[in-house]
Amino acid sequence: MDQFSQNEGASSLYRRRRTVKLFGFRLGPRRQVTYAAITIILSIFVNFVFLWPVSHFWALMLIALAISSVVLSDAKRRTAIIGAVAAFAVAGALFGIIGPAPSLDGINRAWIVPRAEPTPANICTAQNPELPLGSKLMLIGDSGVIVHAGSNTPLLSVGGCKSAALLQNSSGVLFHADVRDKDGVQLFGIVNNQLQLAAGNPVYQERAQDRGAVTFNNEGGEELLHIEYLNSRTLRLRGVFACRGHAPARIEDGKAIPGMQAPVCQDGKAILVP
């Protein structure tokens, strides 16, 4: 009888130790695991979809808060406090290294504006005479990509490198590019319409007087990238794109893309250059 009472007391003590209160709710071991999983999954989702592009600081703070709440649900009070303080300290240090997210308020959305030129004959309009409402068409060589409103659409991938992308909404278009040589060394990049130079690789940006086209040349005057806003629904991209281990692919207006057997029209996804 005494042995049974001792076992029962020990079991009760174990349950008390393994059961914690969080925000007024009592959580057992299984609920603690469920709570931790849900918290981490929601934190990752909210971060990558909503917060990170807008604010690196609050994204990191949310991760620290999620870690802290998980620690608080499954650790002694002193250990939990130390863990929570450490999580916020690490988040602060990472913010100091990464820095804030680029402010969209300073982005020149009129970096390139539509002209009034007709859309050339192409495979996309041949297959889809009426493009989806609000979408735009990016012509690349003899192929094309349909860019839907509000989406950040990859345009071109060369040898595994994501070479170009476009975000378009009611405010305008935001162009992204990553131009590299055959060794994978970045020559320059474009992020949210803004040129980012790579050390040791001078690049010169030339904008048409009507702001309908932008060209990027190297020091010798060779054209590396050209983007043109033909009209309110159509843009055109050409240039020289490469990746580590992939020979440079020179893409010219209306001509076949090197390495591709036939033109393609991609709906919301990149043209893949093998």
VOGU-3710 file (C-alpha; in Angstrom, 3 decimals, decimal comma):
1> mdqfsqnega> 0,000/0,000/0,000  2,849/2,372/0,951  4,710/1,435/-2,227  1,594/2,138/-4,297  1,151/5,522/-2,619  4,777/6,391/-3,287  4,431/5,436/-6,972  1,205/7,376/-7,273  2,816/10,407/-5,621  5,819/10,205/-7,921
11> sslyrrrrtv> 3,569/9,926/-10,960  1,543/12,923/-9,824  4,746/14,900/-9,255  5,973/13,952/-12,754  2,708/15,115/-14,292  2,930/18,410/-12,432  6,472/18,931/-13,617  5,642/18,044/-17,183  2,504/20,212/-17,235  3,059/23,958/-17,657
21> klfgfrlgpr> 0,820/26,999/-17,740  1,132/29,378/-20,676  -1,058/32,472/-20,958  -3,477/30,907/-18,476  -3,702/27,570/-20,320  -2,360/24,302/-18,914  -0,279/22,394/-21,476  0,654/18,732/-21,205  3,615/17,172/-23,044  1,669/16,462/-26,241
31> rqvtyaaiti> 0,112/19,894/-26,340  3,500/21,462/-25,774  4,869/19,721/-28,869  1,806/20,742/-30,889  2,082/24,321/-29,657  5,794/24,478/-30,550  5,202/23,106/-34,061  2,288/25,466/-34,803  4,181/28,467/-33,456  7,297/27,794/-35,524
41> ilsifvnfvf> 5,346/27,041/-38,741  3,208/30,184/-38,421  6,261/32,263/-37,630  8,109/31,044/-40,730  5,047/31,559/-42,947  4,331/35,098/-41,753  8,002/36,000/-41,974  8,686/34,883/-45,534  5,336/35,942/-46,994  4,635/39,231/-45,229
51> lwpvshfwal> 7,271/40,631/-42,896  10,733/39,929/-44,311  10,334/41,904/-47,568  9,048/44,892/-45,577  10,931/44,842/-42,258  13,914/42,686/-41,368  13,754/43,967/-37,780  10,193/42,858/-37,041  10,712/39,585/-38,894  13,664/38,728/-36,659
61> mlialaissv> 11,782/39,883/-33,566  8,877/37,597/-34,481  11,242/34,641/-34,765  12,755/35,504/-31,373  9,266/35,799/-29,880  8,259/32,426/-31,307  11,389/30,769/-29,922  10,839/32,437/-26,548  7,250/31,257/-26,291  8,301/27,707/-27,141
71> vlsdakrrta> 11,060/27,806/-24,507  8,637/29,200/-21,932  6,250/26,339/-22,593  8,795/23,581/-21,960  11,484/24,808/-19,586  12,001/25,946/-16,011  11,401/29,635/-15,376  15,062/30,602/-15,000  16,130/28,589/-18,039  13,221/30,010/-20,027
81> iigavaafav> 14,152/33,595/-19,205  17,777/33,012/-20,174  16,659/31,329/-23,429  14,264/34,171/-24,275  16,901/36,851/-23,633  19,412/34,895/-25,747  16,886/34,581/-28,614  16,275/38,341/-28,708  20,001/39,059/-28,383  20,785/36,824/-31,367
91> agalfgiigp> 17,946/38,426/-33,347  19,361/41,877/-32,572  22,854/40,816/-33,612  21,552/39,376/-36,893  19,689/42,607/-37,611  22,921/44,511/-37,034  24,638/42,310/-39,622  21,830/42,081/-42,207  20,468/45,584/-41,815  16,991/46,904/-42,644
101> apsldginra> 14,952/45,881/-45,660  15,231/48,243/-48,643  12,557/50,901/-48,412  10,089/50,811/-51,280  9,355/54,502/-50,720  12,680/55,438/-52,308  12,275/53,223/-55,355  11,970/55,018/-58,665  8,884/53,341/-60,073  9,179/55,561/-63,149
111> wivpraeptp> 12,623/54,062/-63,863  11,100/52,821/-67,099  7,776/53,947/-68,564  5,686/52,530/-71,412  6,070/53,728/-74,942  3,319/53,541/-77,547  4,838/50,950/-79,883  2,895/47,933/-81,199  3,498/44,498/-79,735  5,561/42,428/-82,215
121> anictaqnpe> 4,216/39,100/-83,412  5,100/36,494/-80,809  4,222/33,002/-79,615  2,304/34,177/-76,538  -0,238/36,375/-78,296  -0,490/33,738/-81,036  -1,544/31,215/-78,407  -3,449/33,667/-76,187  -4,804/36,619/-78,196  -6,324/38,051/-75,008
131> lplgsklmli> -3,889/38,184/-72,112  -5,329/37,861/-68,579  -6,663/41,116/-67,143  -3,913/43,204/-65,555  -1,093/40,995/-66,807  1,910/42,004/-68,881  3,954/40,204/-71,498  7,746/40,070/-71,370  9,281/39,162/-74,731  12,636/37,357/-74,504
141> gdsgvivhag> 14,150/36,365/-77,860  11,466/34,487/-79,784  9,782/33,409/-76,531  7,770/35,160/-73,850  6,605/35,147/-70,236  3,175/36,227/-69,016  3,564/38,270/-65,830  0,450/38,398/-63,669  -0,513/41,429/-61,625  0,847/41,486/-58,100
151> sntpllsvgg> 3,177/38,534/-58,557  6,973/38,469/-58,524  7,502/36,434/-61,674  10,811/34,797/-62,622  11,582/35,573/-66,260  14,773/33,770/-67,170  16,955/31,057/-65,666  20,283/30,235/-67,305  22,130/27,107/-66,201  20,480/27,173/-62,775
161> cksaallqns> 21,085/30,886/-62,169  18,004/33,071/-61,762  18,891/35,752/-64,263  15,819/38,011/-64,311  12,468/38,583/-62,624  9,679/41,167/-62,724  7,139/42,395/-60,188  4,297/44,448/-61,570  1,356/46,107/-59,857  -0,746/49,254/-60,072
171> sgvlfhadvr> 2,266/51,403/-59,098  4,471/50,230/-61,971  7,069/47,552/-62,641  10,011/46,495/-60,487  12,755/44,735/-62,417  15,348/42,361/-60,978  18,408/40,955/-62,763  21,537/39,013/-61,873  24,103/39,204/-64,670  27,090/36,867/-64,325
181> dkdgvqlfgi> 29,957/35,566/-66,417  30,675/31,914/-67,292  32,624/31,474/-64,038  29,628/32,533/-61,973  31,142/35,892/-61,009  28,516/38,611/-60,786  29,039/41,483/-63,201  26,171/43,534/-61,785  22,691/43,206/-60,388  19,420/45,102/-60,491
191> vnnqlqlaag> 17,161/45,066/-57,439  13,845/46,918/-57,502  14,956/48,932/-60,556  18,203/49,986/-58,872  21,636/49,126/-60,251  23,971/47,288/-57,878  27,587/47,281/-59,007  29,977/44,405/-58,311  33,512/45,198/-57,205  35,945/45,422/-60,091
201> npvyqeraqd> 33,262/45,320/-62,806  32,377/48,813/-64,059  28,954/48,983/-65,729  27,313/51,984/-67,330  23,573/52,613/-67,379  22,041/54,496/-70,297  18,414/55,531/-70,261  16,472/56,588/-73,348  15,281/60,200/-73,383  11,644/59,081/-73,268
211> rgavtfnneg> 12,504/56,706/-70,362  11,071/53,837/-72,396  14,280/51,774/-72,389  17,345/51,207/-70,233  20,648/49,721/-71,442  23,640/48,464/-69,448  27,080/48,344/-71,088  30,477/47,184/-69,899  33,602/49,324/-69,970  34,263/48,396/-73,591
221> geellhieyl> 30,779/49,492/-74,708  29,406/45,947/-75,137  25,714/45,675/-74,365  25,113/43,373/-71,403  21,424/44,006/-70,789  18,622/45,948/-72,410  15,025/46,262/-71,259  12,366/48,123/-73,204  8,798/49,022/-72,262  7,101/48,800/-75,651
231> nsrtlrlrgv> 3,586/49,654/-74,479  1,394/49,407/-71,403  1,086/45,617/-71,781  4,409/44,552/-73,326  8,085/44,687/-72,365  11,133/43,271/-74,141  14,379/41,930/-72,691  17,662/41,077/-74,326  21,253/40,680/-73,190  24,062/38,272/-72,408
241> facrghapar> 23,327/35,835/-69,585  25,583/33,178/-68,106  26,141/31,039/-65,035  28,989/29,051/-63,529  29,833/26,312/-66,024  27,367/27,655/-68,589  28,559/29,468/-71,685  27,112/32,978/-72,098  23,771/32,945/-73,898  23,277/36,011/-76,053
251> iedgkaipgm> 19,558/36,700/-76,367  18,486/38,975/-79,213  15,118/40,458/-80,070  12,896/38,025/-81,976  15,637/35,417/-82,402  15,870/31,876/-81,055  17,275/31,547/-77,564  20,588/29,593/-77,636  20,140/25,994/-76,574  16,368/25,944/-77,061
261> qapvcqdgka> 14,778/23,915/-79,846  11,585/25,955/-80,163  10,035/29,144/-78,752  7,948/28,840/-75,599  5,328/30,923/-73,830  5,597/30,585/-70,075  2,607/31,528/-67,931  3,939/32,982/-64,691  7,214/31,051/-64,697  10,721/31,430/-66,051
271> ilvp> 12,124/30,413/-69,401  14,757/27,780/-68,657  17,885/27,933/-70,786  19,574/24,489/-70,613
//
